[in-house]
Amino acid sequence: MSGPAPLPMPSPSLAGLERLASERGLLLRLQVSRPAGLAWGLRVGVARRRDPDDPTAPLLLLGELKGWALPSARGLRLDTMRVQGPDTAAVGPLIWSATFAWALEATPCRQATLLAIRDGDQQHRRLVRYFRQLGFVPLRELGAGPVDLAPRLIWGGAGLLMQADCAEGLRRSGRRLGWR
């Protein structure tokens, strides 16, 4: 006879992610605005001190994500994600985890939408594969047709609109950080 199934580990919280970042010599910060109380603007950044032994040393930005959130369950929109520099293996998963944790803790958003932009076929395939690993699934293509003009202006180009469940995205990105 087997014993009871193990209980799932709780998802990382923003506070837990900030501690995890600090333990790895990283600084995780969220900048949130809410003009007129209508929607949230979001910027998630991860940095490291240029000299880890000097707490007053300037910061080196390693990665950031920008997006916005509308006050609805399907309202999280993720726009720009960038990671750069050496020793950045944990930066992407940390940014994704913080983004999903923030949405779940501070907004009614439970689903996130993004555009896997089509700058070139090879890069587009790489982006789609990466986003699928985070739990994003295809919604529809944004092309050159007149019906896609307004969404292309919002998203900044053509590509594949994808959507993910925030709790699942947090679970997957947290797992990449070693959060089980």
N, C-alpha and C positions, 0 to 999 in steps of 0.2 A: 504494500500500500504506500502511496506517496503522500507526503505531507501537504499542508495547505500551500497554495500558490503564493509566491513572494508578492508582497505589496509593491506597487509601482512607486518609484521614488518621486517625490514632488518635483515639479518643474522649478528651474531656478528663478528666483525673484530678482528684481533690479538690484536690491541691496546685496544679495548673494553674488550677483555678477560683478558688482563693483569690488567686493572683497576678493573674488577670484582674479580679477584683473590686477588688483594691487599685489596679490601674492606672486604674480608673474612679472612684476615690475612695469605694469601698464596702468594708464589712467583712462578710465571710461567715463565719459560725460555725455549727458543729454541736454540739448538746448530746445526748449519747448516754448512756443508762443501761441496765444489764442486771441487774435485781434477780434474785438467786438463779440467774443464768446461764441462765434459761429463754428469755426473749424480750428484744428491745431496745426501749427507748423512744427516740423520735427527735424532736428539735426543730431545725429549720433556720431560721436567722435572717439577715437582711441589714439592715445599718444604715449610716448615714452620720453623720459628725461634724456637729454643728449649725454649727460654724465650721470649715470645711475647713483653714484656716490655723493652727488651734490644736490640736495633737495631744492636749491634755488636755481639749478641749471635750466636753461630754456627747454621747452617741450618740442619734440619732433612729431608731427602729425603722421600717423601710420595708416589711418583709414577713416572714412566717414561715409555716412548714408544720409540722404535728405529725402524727405517725404512730407506728406500731410495726411490728416485724418478728418473725415467728416463724422458727425455724431450719429452713426448708424452701424449696424452689425457688419456690413460689408464696406465700411468706409475707409479703411487704411489703404493709402496709395503710396507706393515706394518708387522714388524717381531715380536718384543717382547713388551709385555705390562705387567706392574707390578704395583700393588698398595698395600701398606702395612701400618700398623700402625693404631692408633686410630683416630677417627673423620676424616675419609677420604671419606665421602659420595660424596662430590663435586669433588674429585680428578680425578676419571675416566672420567666423562663428560667434565671436564675442559681440560684434555689431548686430548680427542677425538676432541673437538671443536677446540682447537688450531691447531691440526694436519690438520684437514680439512680446516680451515681458511688459514693456511700457504700454503697448496697446491693450493687453489683457488687464493690467492693473489700473490704468488711468483713463481708459476710454470705453465706450460701448462696442468698439470694433472687435470682431471675432474672425474676420477674413481680410486678407491683404491682397492687393492687386498690383501688378507691375508689368512693364513692357520689356520683353526680351528684344531689344532693338536689332534691326536688320541692317547693320553697317556692311557686312560681308557674310557670305554663306558659312565659311568655316567658323568665324567668331560667333555668328548667330547660333550654330549648332552647339558650340561650347557653352554659351549662355543658357540655352534651353536645358542642356544636360545638368548644368550646375543648379539651376533653379528647380528642376525636378527633384534633385537630391535633397532640397530643402522642403519638398512637399508641394511645390507649385504644379498646377495642372493647366493645360491650355484652355483658354476661353474662346478666342477667335483671332484671326489675322487682322491687323490694321494695314490696309493697302493704300493704293493711290486713288481709289474711287471717291466720288463726291460724298457718299454716306460716311466715309472715314475722315473727312476733312476736319471736323470739330475735334474728334478724339486725337487725331494726329497733332493738332495744335496744342492740346493739353499735354500729351505725352512726349512731344518733341520729335516724332519720327514714325516710321513704319516698323512693323515687327509683329511679334506674337504676344497678345495680352494673356497673362497667366494669373491664376488665383490660388491662394493657399489658406488653409485653416491656421490661424495664429497659434493655437495650442500645439498643433502638430509641428509647425515650423519651429516653435520653441523647443519642443522635445528633440527634434532632429538636430538643430544647431547646438543645443545643450549637450547632446551626446558627443558631438565633435570636440567639445571642450572637456570631455571626460565626466560630464554630469550624467550619472546613470539613474 
